[in-house]
């Protein structure tokens, strides 16, 4: 039930998860299965506060099981993350 709730939150309350949506969408944008943290920082452009928000979003997405840590600051989408990314585009 908790898994469905997290994925469902991306559809129901987009204002809360705007940065998370952008992070999830980065994998499709760059056409990559794995992205490093510095590439994910592109979501926040060069704004230091936005970069901090991206870092926090990545940590949250990992804790919620939407991103997988791959080591050396690389991340990949889990199956749950891929589904959330698809839903966040609509």
Helices and strands as residue ranges (DSSP letters): H 2-12, H 18-29, E 34-36, H 37-40, G 41-44, H 48-63, E 67-71, E 74-77, H 79-88
